[in-house]
């Protein structure tokens, strides 16, 4: 992953500013090795937090704390290269607020991922933040922890890998080597082994049940043969009864058809009688219609005369309709001319009023001309009296400039004195802080050693617990075997109870067949007789009694086995709890042994830190430090004394400022007077010009008043109005006459309806006459059909007297058939049940062979997956891969470490160590060797530890780069030089230069001025009250 462009908005100290959304985008394109510089707290490390927050949603503090103070949301957009493909990730966070009930609501995060292509950027994000984050991590092939442990040396966390415990270091290596896949395989193998073990247990119970069912096959074979003979006898009886039932059913069907025919005859009779009634009604209606038509034909002459009068009235209405539009146009024009005359009169009056207002205004302004002349004279005298003030102002400005120069020199000297005092205080604080840090380390070691006695006691207890675990585990194994035996016995007794209950249910069904009073055997269909039937009853009762006794005994045995099994389970649970407690105690033995060994090393460290604390205290008490700063501070104080008293100069400058303020106020009065004089001149000239037009305005006002009084205007409008009135009167039209003609036409309109009814009567008279004749003929034909149907109904009624007798016989035979079929169904069901039991027994025997083969195969697969789980575990393939990678990391780290220390340091990884018991345990200790010998990592100073951290980080980065998955082409070093001396810093820069070809982008962060010039590109970070900004140099 190579960052190419970074855009921030309200992220920590990078705020939105003005019209822009935030600081300009930081473009990394073209930069290979770049140095981020700036004061502490300017926001250098914040840029790296922005990169990790955009990619993984993680930084050095919670999300809401990353939002700039006073803002409600933030966003970061990062473009990066992965191989040859460019991606853009955008993450936005909105701060949580206060809910309706006063509680704090959680913030909201939005995440988007895009990829560039021929058509530009296109989104590839998933539907949720969680799914999109998984997609990003899948592309990068690494998590946040792997990234910062391998290539990201964060401020304050440069020892993120080396400072971890051995177990945590192995976990980080496992992530770098992508061993999580083996852990997944281990878990899957264990899960399959457990699942196969569960299948084996279930299968063995099934095999036991199948064996019991297979042993019953001969018994069910005999039962099937008896049931087949009984079914055959009942089938013959059913066939005889069904034949008689079919004959009775056929006779009933013939009679039922005749009954349906009689129903049809009666329905047809009812329809014909209803039709006869309807034809009588139709004949009456036709007779009435014919009489009405003949009456209307007699009024033909009167209707035609009314139609002629209606036509004449409509012609008059049409003539007046044609004149109405022309009359209305003339009337509208006459009204328009009246409105125009009123508007002309109003306009003329308005002109007269405006002329009078202007005339009166000029007469009033003429009276102010003499007042303006007096004001001009007075203002001119006041203006000339203030002329000498400008020279006095310039003299005082020159004196103030001299005083300001001296005060500026004093302020610069005072600032330098303050800086020197701050530097002296910082040096004092640094020595004090170093002394306090050593004292804190001594106190911390004392606190860590406080539990040393308890650790030693706990170690003895853990060793004793380990000895007890082996004894209790043997006891637990024996109890579990007894528990399984009890469970098997309980299962056998429950299976026996099921078998006995099935046998008893079958005997009860057979007994029920003997309760119907017949002396025929329900099994073999032979005649038993009274004595034989009693013997069978007695035999069945004896068998049922024996089965009940056996069923009760099996139940008691199963219950006893359950109680024994529950008791064993309780004992096993108690023993397992005891073992868990002992195992927990015993598991601490190795860690407690390490803690005791660590305590011995802490005693040595405490002596070293206590001596250093005493050395710092001597320097602070004697005050023999920062001598150059103290000398320069004395020189600055002497220079300040030579320039004079700053307070007196400040008082003199304040007096000058007061005098200049008074002069400025007086000059402002003079400027105001000059403006007033100019304004008076302008007003006087305007007034003179306006008064020259007064006679002309008076004449105009008099002429307008005359025109209004005499009506001497709008002559064309008045003439046209008289012409329009004459033309309107000549038309001979009035709205009243037009309305009367319309009313007359409406009154005569009823003759049209009478004419329509006359035409309908002429048309319907002949049709109704013919329809009356046809209806009379149909009435005669239906009367004949009614007589024939009455005769047929009498014959059918005589034949249907036999139907009840035949129906009763058919019902009786149907009952016999149902009873016989029911007996056959019971017999067939019994036969099918017995055949089913026989088939189950035979299938159980066949399945038993298959299940036993499956049991053997499952056992072999369960053993295989158990071995695979052990092979994929941390002591198998994972340990082998880590052991293979460690030499590579050691070689690469030592190559860099030799370059930084001029061959004076060497590191190694210890994969195993011996315990006090003489055993060997897995570990991942880091040991460093120098001129003084080989020691653990924690024993080295900050500069030496930093060199080791850098070498290991680069080695881890190269290991990741050579892995097939992750692409790690960026190296970040955040404040990695502060603990190094000058030579160490030089070595570190050389080491960075030596690895620059292995990375496509290297970002170095430092606040040390003498280092930033050693890098080809620099990004300067500056913090202001409005927020931080960057500048590429």
SEZARO-721295 format. One record per residue (C-alpha): x, y, z. Coordinates in steps of 0.001 Angstrom, whole numbers, padded with zeros to 6 digits, always signed. Layout:
REM SEZARO-721295
XYZ;...
//
This chain:
REM SEZARO-721295
+000000+000000+000000;+001472+003368-001132;-000377+006573-000057;-000603+009087-002917;-003073+011773-001785;-004569+012713+001614;-007500+015111+002229;-008695+016048+005778;-011676+017978+007091;-012057+018809+010823;-009700+015954+011742;-008084+016937+015088;-006049+020132+014446;-006842+020254+010690;-010014+022326+010557;-012293+023591+007810;-011300+027207+007010;-013346+029850+005225;-014999+028879+001967;-012918+025705+001590;-013824+022389+003158;-010437+022104+004869;-006693+022292+004227;-005616+021550+000644;-004985+017926-000261;-001522+016578+000615;-000128+015039-002603;+002604+012388-002112;+003045+011636-005840;+006682+012035-006918;+007984+011829-003327;+010200+008847-002453;+011782+009805+000891;+009941+012715+002567;+010415+014338+005984;+007465+015769+008003;+008801+018575+010245;+007308+021056+012653;+007050+021984+016317;+005814+019489+018876;+002019+019410+018790;+001809+020964+015305;+000051+017890+013879;+002745+015750+012230;+001642+012462+013750;-001982+013471+013148;-001456+012943+009398;-000427+009341+010077;-003422+008891+012402;-005576+010094+009499;-004105+007401+007205;-004759+004528+009665;-008212+005896+010571;-009204+006087+006903;-008025+002517+006174;-008901+000676+009421;-011083+003118+011414;-008440+003051+014208;-006086+005724+015583;-004401+006534+018892;-007666+007720+020485;-011436+007063+020187;-013298+008253+017078;-015231+011152+018684;-012007+012499+020257;-010551+012826+016746;-013213+015387+015719;-011908+018970+015956;-013188+020860+019004;-016407+022735+018316;-017216+020626+015244;-019851+017930+014860;-018293+015804+012118;-015026+015045+010345;-013888+013247+007211;-010679+011794+005741;-010133+010796+002118;-007067+008742+001143;-005959+007690-002323;-003412+004864-002444;-001754+002492-004868;-001911-001276-004455;+000238-002830-007145;-000726-001004-010351;-004289-000260-009179;-005324+003062-007592;-007988+003079-004849;-009730+005827-002885;-011192+005300+000597;-013376+007963+002242;-014433+007702+005909;-016782+010208+007610;-017698+010406+011323;-020573+012334+012930;-020330+013012+016651;-023018+011549+018924;-025508+013934+020537;-027966+014109+023415;-031116+012028+023025;-034716+012968+023877;-034363+011501+027383;-031051+013160+028107;-028900+010140+027267;-025883+010205+024977;-026509+008824+021478;-023740+007036+019598;-022073+008678+016628;-022456+007553+013020;-019676+006458+010639;-019869+006321+006834;-017322+004432+004726;-016883+004409+000938;-014366+002623-001286;-013728+003406-004949;-011384+002134-007644;-010239+003968-010759;-010778+002631-014262;-011171+003785-017887;-014393+005637-016958;-012909+007305-013854;-013745+006477-010232;-016397+003830-009604;-017708+002663-006182;-017011-000901-004996;-018120-000491-001349;-020455-003027+000271;-023851-002215+001810;-022555-001782+005390;-019498-000288+007098;-018522-003702+008531;-018606-005395+005101;-016704-002531+003409;-014046-002652+006169;-013644-006400+005572;-013225-005685+001834;-010452-003103+002549;-008589-005465+004868;-008941-008190+002262;-007329-005931-000341;-004501-004880+002021;-004086-008430+003394;-003262-007071+006860;-004878-005694+010010;-004111-002453+011855;-002048-004264+014511;+000048-006050+011871;+000640-002762+010040;+001886-000786+013064;+003977-003711+014321;+005721-004221+010980;+006031-000893+009139;+004479+001934+011145;+006726+003228+013933;+004187+005383+015804;+005183+008141+018215;+005425+006658+021684;+004913+003142+020295;+008195+002530+018453;+008728-000546+020639;+005277-001935+019823;+006764-005299+018822;+009798-005557+021095;+007984-004410+024256;+005367-007151+023995;+005474-010404+025878;+007006-013455+024143;+003560-014942+023564;+002275-011689+022015;+005367-011473+019795;+004647-014961+018490;+001062-013905+017800;+002261-010899+015757;+004619-013168+013801;+001744-015572+013242;-000313-012738+011699;+002624-011610+009531;+003207-015190+008356;-000565-015556+007788;-000757-018501+010201;-004355-017670+011019;-005343-020035+008234;-003675-022920+010080;-005496-021948+013277;-008754-022046+011317;-007808-025481+009949;-006992-026647+013484;-010390-025503+014722;-012166-027136+011808;-010267-030413+012353;-011184-030398+016062;-014794-029670+015224;-014886-032536+012711;-013266-034889+015223;-015887-033941+017861;-018693-034302+015337;-017444-037751+014280;-017196-038810+017941;-020833-037762+018440;-021802-039699+015311;-020009-042800+016604;-021872-042651+019916;-025221-042243+018141;-024358-044998+015649;-023517-047509+018366;-026885-046932+020021;-028561-047485+016639;-026621-050741+016094;-027860-052058+019440;-031476-051249+018536;-031131-052844+015057;-029777-056071+016582;-032885-056395+018800;-035217-055880+015821;-033406-058392+013577;-033818-061224+016148;-037692-060946+015859;-037885-061875+012128;-038970-065640+012521;-041800-064696+014907;-043280-062141+012488;-043066-064637+009581;-045548-066996+011313;-047864-064100+012197;-048003-062975+008551;-049085-066455+007333;-052071-066583+009803;-053181-063047+008808;-053121-063921+005046;-055579-066864+005499;-058031-064693+007440;-057977-061940+004774;-058801-064492+002026;-061954-065733+003852;-063297-062220+004425;-062709-061222+000743;-065058-064076-000487;-067881-062891+001817;-067466-059287+000598;-067822-060336-003084;-071212-062121-002462;-072772-059164-000604;-071556-056636-003204;-073267-058593-006061;-076715-058407-004347;-076171-054722-003618;-075427-053964-007284;-078781-055554-008432;-080822-053523-005919;-078943-050344-006848;-079709-050795-010596;-083515-051127-009955;-083456-048033-007715;-081640-046091-010444;-084398-046867-013021;-087133-045715-010641;-085205-042563-009715;-084955-041690-013439;-088761-041941-013702;-089052-039709-010637;-086821-037126-012334;-089052-037303-015505;-092160-036615-013402;-090410-033587-011881;-089646-032338-015403;-093305-032815-016440;-094578-030861-013424;-092032-028084-014042;-093100-027839-017719;-096770-027635-016682;-095970-024798-014343;-094046-022933-017065;-096913-023306-019613;-099511-022069-017118;-097306-019064-016278;-096889-018334-020022;-100682-018453-020504;-101115-015874-017746;-098446-013623-019271;-100150-013764-022741;-103461-012698-021212;-101677-009648-019705;-100020-008866-023066;-103374-008938-024910;-104873-006465-022429;-101882-004049-022838;-102060-004206-026669;-105774-003409-026697;-105189-000282-024541;-102278+000936-026765;-104360+000591-029968;-107152+002733-028484;-104679+005518-027426;-103088+005658-030919;-106487+006037-032608;-107407+008946-030253;-104089+010816-031044;-104611+010453-034837;-107887+012334-034509;-105953+015524-033287;-103595+015791-036360;-104870+019248-037677;-104517+021093-034337;-100927+019787-033826;-099824+020977-037330;-101191+024538-036699;-099267+024785-033385;-096025+023776-035133;-096433+026645-037695;-096885+029240-034916;-093731+027915-033127;-091657+028298-036339;-092665+031977-036724;-091737+032778-033143;-088290+031157-033564;-087625+033266-036743;-088183+036488-034728;-085799+035307-031980;-083172+034510-034616;-083509+038064-036162;-083027+039728-032733;-080064+037419-031963;-078300+038769-035062;-078792+042443-033962;-077843+041846-030297;-074041+041578-030902;-073896+044786-033039;-075965+046726-030442;-073729+045450-027616;-070532+046534-029468;-071895+050098-029897;-072958+050200-026236;-069505+048974-025057;-067748+051599-027211;-069964+054349-025757;-068997+053270-022204;-065302+053174-023171;-065481+056770-024476;-067093+057852-021208;-064204+056235-019250;-061594+057912-021533;-063213+061324-020935;-063054+060769-017153;-059358+059743-017385;-058463+062813-019504;-060138+065054-016934;-058216+063336-014082;-054862+063664-015922;-055375+067373-016545;-056260+067981-012893;-053094+066062-011809;-050901+068269-014040;-052459+071368-012577;-051872+070155-009005;-048181+069286-009707;-047546+072701-011295;-049096+074457-008285;-046963+072371-005857;-043718+073215-007707;-044657+076924-007806;-045379+077028-004043;-042108+075167-003277;-040005+077686-005215;-041683+080574-003418;-040732+079016-000020;-037069+078324-001076;-036609+081930-002228;-036960+082992+001421;-033886+080783+002422;-031386+082432-000024;-030338+085142+002448;-029869+082560+005290;-027384+080557+003121;-025271+083696+002445;-024913+084362+006220;-023901+080705+006984;-021157+080749+004303;-019515+083816+005815;-019522+082355+009372;-018115+078941+008340;-015281+080514+006289;-014005+082447+009339;-014016+079288+011565;-012127+077248+008892;-009286+079796+008523;-008782+079970+012341;-007783+076208+012504;-005023+076342+009808;-001864+076105+012171;-002884+072683+013636;-001352+070509+010841;+002270+071674+011572;+001911+070895+015298;+000704+067369+014423;+003751+066571+012203;+006222+067711+014938;+004708+065372+017523;+004671+062433+015060;+008446+062742+014600;+009079+062637+018373;+006817+059536+018740;+008723+057674+016004;+012019+058096+017925;+010462+056847+021163;+008919+053818+019357;+012305+052764+017946;+013880+052762+021414;+010918+050825+022890;+011144+048192+020118;+014826+047604+020962;+013901+047179+024617;+011078+044734+023767;+013376+042593+021586;+015945+042444+024377;+013199+041563+026881;+011910+038754+024611;+015437+037369+024311;+015828+037547+028085;+012529+035670+028468;+013663+033018+025949;+016916+032545+027827;+015066+032282+031109;+012679+029689+029532;+015659+027748+028197;+017258+027773+031647;+013965+026625+033200;+013604+023884+030544;+017102+022628+031260;+016319+022639+034964;+013028+020846+034291;+014805+018348+032023;+017286+017450+034752;+014461+017402+037301;+012365+015224+034984;+015278+012842+034436;+015821+012625+038201;+012075+012126+038776;+011950+009512+036007;+014723+007526+037678;+012925+007899+041024;+009674+006804+039337;+011404+003771+037881;+012754+002913+041345;+009233+003309+042801;+007754+001268+039959;+010240-001539+040564;+009497-001392+044309;+005788-001716+043463;+006479-004591+041075;+008595-006366+043706;+005906-005944+046355;+004296-009280+045401;+007559-011252+045179;+006894-013280+048340;+003367-014126+047156;+004718-015282+043778;+007128-017674+045446;+004342-019107+047666;+001993-019430+044670;+004728-021221+042717;+005020-023881+045448;+001199-024283+045492;+001066-024629+041676;+003707-027360+041717;+001750-029276+044363;-001491-028866+042345;+000194-030322+039252;+001047-033472+041224;-002605-033898+042325;-004007-033477+038785;-002569-036798+037489;-004115-038824+040338;-007561-037230+039973;-007573-037659+036183;-007186-041476+036556;-010113-041520+039005;-012214-039412+036617;-011544-041814+033719;-012753-044824+035788;-015945-042972+036827;-016749-042055+033219;-016471-045728+032184;-018955-046656+034924;-021278-043845+033745;-021233-045147+030150;-021989-048708+031353;-024999-047437+033351;-026256-045463+030327;-025993-048552+028089;-027933-050676+030613;-030700-048029+030864;-031008-047924+027054;-031324-051735+026876;-034126-051780+029478;-036074-048994+027674;-035813-050904+024381;-037149-054043+026132;-040096-052038+027548;-040932-050813+024017;-040907-054385+022683;-043098-055698+025532;-045613-052860+025083;-045916-053641+021324;-046567-057319+022083;-049207-056457+024713;-050986-054037+022335;-051158-056763+019697;-052700-059299+022176;-055287-056666+023205;-056357-056148+019581;-056725-059916+019149;-058855-060064+022333;-061127-057325+020999;-061873-059506+017939;-063244-062237+020317;-065645-059841+022081;-068308-059868+019260;-069725-063245+020482;-068501-065329+017544;-066792-068723+018158;-064546-068383+015037;-060793-067946+015658;-059783-064416+014475;-056364-065770+013434;-056971-069099+011634;-060799-068715+011020;-061486-072181+012533;-064505-072902+014781;-063309-072988+018425;-066513-073820+020216;-067444-072528+023667;-064715-074463+025526;-062063-073579+022965;-063037-069899+023117;-062654-069933+026944;-059213-071544+026656;-058104-068883+024184;-059348-066117+026529;-057437-067704+029446;-054281-068075+027330;-054392-064418+026262;-054916-063233+029851;-051919-065289+031057;-049710-063878+028287;-050828-060296+029107;-050102-060810+032806;-046616-062134+032033;-045941-059217+029675;-047046-056689+032320;-044736-058236+034908;-041805-058174+032492;-042650-054547+031483;-042698-053430+035145;-039402-055209+035893;-037722-053555+032883;-039012-050167+034060;-037621-050657+037550;-034251-051729+036111;-034163-048676+033813;-035019-046355+036705;-032294-047882+038872;-029800-047487+036038;-030855-043833+035609;-030351-043154+039317;-026921-044802+039224;-025990-042832+036092;-027182-039517+037640;-025211-040224+040809;-022103-040948+038744;-022654-037775+036720;-022882-035691+039889;-019643-037255+041155;-017972-036644+037787;-019126-032983+037774;-017736-032428+041277;-014458-034101+040348;-014224-032073+037109;-014761-028825+039064;-011979-029868+041445;-009732-030747+038491;-010497-027419+036779;-009442-025538+039898;-006269-027607+040259;-005434-027255+036534;-005914-023481+036772;-003510-023365+039698;-001036-025745+038032;-001161-023819+034740;+000343-020815+036498;+003544-022675+037405;+005526-021576+034320;+004369-017949+034483;+005082-017822+038235;+008578-019197+037627;+009113-016483+035029;+007834-013842+037467;+010280-014999+040145;+013139-014838+037643;+011928-011420+036531;+011934-010215+040140;+015641-011027+040406;+016332-008957+037284;+014234-006098+038719;+016487-005993+041803;+019465-005344+039529;+017609-002633+037576;+016577-000888+040790;+020220-000474+041874;+021116+001098+038473;+018178+003576+038504;+018822+004612+042121;+022465+005538+041317;+021381+007611+038290;+018826+009485+040421;+021581+010449+042906;+023803+011796+040073;+021054+014098+038771;+020355+015390+042289;+024033+016458+042660;+023885+018535+039430;+020654+020275+040450;+021950+021147+043928;+025274+022596+042670;+023667+024526+039794;+026583+023719+037462;+024567+023456+034257;+023499+025769+031384;+026472+028186+031907;+026242+029636+028358;+022584+030502+028860;+023301+032278+032151;+026168+034349+030583;+024022+035495+027637;+021188+036426+029991;+023558+038792+031935;+024667+040478+028669;+021059+041141+027627;+020229+042713+030994;+023204+045159+030684;+022088+046226+027170;+018574+046924+028432;+019951+049110+031236;+021976+051176+028700;+018877+052027+026618;+017070+053631+029568;+013918+053212+031606;+011180+051599+029551;+008448+052868+031888;+009471+056564+031409;+009572+056119+027651;+006189+054458+027699;+004734+057379+029704;+006259+059896+027250;+004753+057984+024309;+001334+057917+026003;+001491+061754+026486;+002381+062199+022794;-000470+059918+021812;-002873+061986+023924;-001713+065279+022335;-001928+063750+018823;-005449+062563+019577;-006510+066102+020606;-004932+067591+017448;-006598+064915+015323;-009981+065799+016825;-009435+069518+016053;-008337+068669+012491;-011468+066581+012090;-013489+069722+013030;-011620+071706+010324;-012355+068953+007764;-016008+068994+008744;-016138+072811+008300;-014626+072503+004821;-017325+070006+003870;-020103+072227+005185;-018762+075222+003220;-018790+073198-000010;-022309+071940+000723;-023573+075530+001294;-022027+076717-002020;-023723+073854-003873;-027145+074560-002277;-026864+078280-003092;-026119+077627-006775;-029005+075109-007102;-031426+077535-005483;-030442+080342-007888;-031064+078070-010910;-034477+076937-009623;-035754+080485-008882;-035170+081486-012526;-038015+079105-013653;-040669+080511-011207;-042533+082876-013708;-042905+080070-016260;-044452+077721-013619;-047008+080408-012566;-048180+080837-016193;-048504+077067-016721;-050618+076626-013561;-053055+079414-014630;-053543+077906-018156;-054348+074426-016781;-056937+075844-014361;-058711+077612-017286;-058924+074437-019437;-060480+072460-016581;-063043+075136-015741;-064196+075655-019402;-063946+071937-020492;-061541+072904-023288;-059988+069399-023792;-060714+065923-025239;-062742+067231-028225;-062324+064038-030325;-063700+061813-027525;-066792+063986-027085;-067571+063984-030879;-067164+060189-031267;-069459+059572-028293;-072340+061470-029912;-071967+059484-033183;-072009+056115-031374;-075254+056988-029518;-077054+057861-032783;-076003+054576-034509;-077188+052445-031541;-080666+054050-031489;-081071+053497-035300;-080791+049657-035017;-084333+049163-033636;-083166+046679-030998;-083761+046527-027267;-082957+043836-024700;-086590+043884-023435;-088070+043004-026873;-085481+040244-027283;-086466+038645-023959;-090248+038739-024835;-089614+036866-028124;-087644+034166-026310;-090472+033630-023762;-093096+033271-026571;-090940+030583-028266;-090585+028675-024984;-094406+028633-024398;-095110+027149-027892;-092472+024424-027590;-094988+021735-026351;-096343+021309-029944;-093059+019602-030872;-093665+016850-028256;-097247+016399-029508;-095972+016005-033086;-093437+013385-031969;-096124+011381-030147;-098342+011549-033301;-095561+010049-035438;-095008+007269-032912;-098750+006450-032837;-098917+006202-036660;-095933+003805-036644;-097072+001535-033706;-100777+001089-034626;-100217-001500-037366;-097480-003335-035381;-099624-003674-032221;-102587-005009-034285;-100473-007790-035823;-098856-008660-032433;-102314-009108-030841;-103257-011693-033492;-099990-013689-032957;-100436-013763-029174;-103956-015249-029483;-102602-018104-031684;-099844-019012-029129;-102389-019126-026298;-104380-021816-028129;-101274-023969-028831;-100100-023962-025134;-103541-025086-023953;-103173-028291-026023;-099715-029069-024538;-101002-028636-020982;-103652-031329-021532;-101058-033874-022835;-098658-033345-019851;-101440-033893-017292;-102028-037416-018718;-098281-038321-018623;-098020-037217-014943;-100793-039657-013913;-098925-042654-015452;-095597-041773-013738;-097194-041382-010304;-098538-044965-010522;-095090-046413-011396;-093251-044610-008560;-095177-046371-005755;-092439-049148-005807;-089504-046702-005148;-089575-046685-001256;-089428-050510-001047;-086456-050759-003445;-084629-047917-001661;-084955-049582+001782;-083551-052876+000389;-080569-051079-001170;-079772-049299+002137;-079896-052605+003997;-077521-054257+001509;-075193-051211+001618;-074880-051578+005403;-073945-055242+004946;-071300-054300+002353;-069835-051599+004663;-069632-054030+007587;-067952-056713+005426;-065492-054175+004005;-064716-052898+007500;-063888-056428+008603;-061719-056837+005511;-059930-053499+006232;-059171-054570+009816;-057811-057895+008599;-055775-056228+005851;-054464-053634+008284;-053404-056403+010671;-051733-058227+007764;-049984-055021+006633;-048812-054247+010154;-047354-057741+010558;-045742-057569+007136;-044333-054175+008155;-042848-055635+011326;-041405-058487+009263;-039980-056026+006725;-038522-053875+009520;-036862-056931+011041;-035419-057995+007679;-034298-054381+006918;-032747-054133+010383;-030711-057267+009692;-029478-055810+006376;-028849-052387+007862;-026983-053915+010795;-024216-055109+008466;-023945-051639+006851;-023948-049813+010204;-021125-051946+011576;-019025-051137+008473;-019868-047445+008914;-018837-047634+012572;-015374-048860+011595;-015000-046127+008900;-016106-043351+011285;-013636-044522+013914;-010803-044316+011424;-011852-040802+010237;-012210-039549+013812;-008650-040631+014587;-007435-038967+011371;-009009-035576+012196;-007657-035697+015740;-004148-036125+014312;-004781-033269+011824;-005883-030938+014639;-002633-031603+016467;-000614-031093+013260;-002285-027730+012460;-001900-026506+016082;+000599-024050+017512;+003040-026884+018283;+002808-028303+014778;+003000-026545+011406;+002710-023062+012972;+005741-023586+015205;+007706-024965+012260;+006920-021899+010075;+007859-019458+012853;+011133-021318+013428;+011836-021038+009677;+011118-017258+009605;+013149-016332+012722;+016608-016812+011067;+015507-014553+008178;+014447-011819+010603;+017681-012176+012611;+019911-011934+009508;+018150-008849+008110;+017941-007095+011502;+021609-007729+012286;+022664-006399+008871;+020921-003068+009591;+021963-003002+013249;+025630-003456+012271;+025345-000518+009883;+023774+001755+012542;+026231+000813+015348;+029360+000334+013249;+029318-003376+014046;+029079-002849+017842;+025654-004525+018401;+024098-007862+017495;+020645-009326+018300;+019213-012822+018499;+015842-014482+019145;+015643-017212+021783;+012892-019713+020828;+013249-021958+023923;+014504-021602+027459;+015099-023900+030415;+012983-023712+033567;+014194-024270+037127;+012739-027781+036951;+015057-028569+034074;+012222-028549+031480;+012216-026641+028194;+009386-024176+027370;+008511-022266+024178;+009283-018494+024205;+010394-015630+021939;+012914-013590+023930;+014980-010806+022294;+018624-010587+023393;+021132-007886+022414;+024916-008205+022483;+027402-005307+022671;+030893-004710+024066;+029593-005303+027618;+028056-008692+026836;+024661-010207+025984;+021567-008972+027803;+017805-008980+027385;+016164-006160+025423;+014725-004427+028539;+018233-003823+029954;+019303-001416+027177;+019011+002397+027073;+016529+004326+024915;+018922+005007+022019;+020201+001437+021876;+016668+000061+022135;+015530+002402+019338;+018225+001051+017007;+017129-002514+017768;+013464-001574+017245;+014232-000041+013852;+016279-003018+012701;+013583-005519+013749;+010820-003420+012154;+012642-003284+008810;+013283-007031+008987;+009562-007646+009646;+008633-005337+006766;+010864-007240+004365;+009439-010517+005620;+005948-009245+004810;+007086-008016+001369;+008413-011491+000515;+005162-013180+001582;+002786-013968-001255;-000141-012071+000278;+000470-008589+001718;+002049-005755-000248;+003980-003518+002153;+005805-000817+000231;+005588+002115+002693;+007803+002773+005730;+006847+005366+008400;+009157+006523+011240;+007459+008838+013768;+009849+010767+016099;+012385+007954+016042;+015449+010178+016724;+014739+011927+020038;+016529+009353+022222;+019595+009052+019975;+022842+010987+020274;+024378+012827+017284;+026297+009792+016084;+023254+007545+016538;+021094+009931+014518;+023703+009925+011762;+023707+006126+011760;+019913+006057+011650;+019776+008384+008613;+022338+006164+006878;+020228+003102+007692;+017130+004767+006239;+019091+005661+003099;+020320+002084+002758;+016750+000649+002732;+015131+003317+000548;+015296+001097-002540;+013257-001567-000710;+010298+000800-000257;+008460+002944-002762;+007630+005554-000119;+009416+006411+003189;+007930+009031+005549;+010098+010323+008423;+008685+012582+011183;+010981+014701+013351;+011119+018091+015099;+014961+018206+015135;+016052+021030+012793;+019506+019674+011993;+017973+016443+010661;+015319+017704+008268;+017889+019074+005788;+019299+015546+005379;+016174+014480+003446;+015462+015401-000206;+011823+016477+000355;+010293+018229+003362;+006695+018930+004398;+006611+021720+007008;+003650+021550+009458;+002624+024856+011097;-000047+025236+013777;-002103+028437+014038;-005150+029390+016155;-007311+028590+013111;-005760+025111+012707;-002689+023427+011246;-001557+023596+007621;+001308+022081+005594;+003790+023405+003051;+005934+021302+000670;+009564+022449+000416;
//
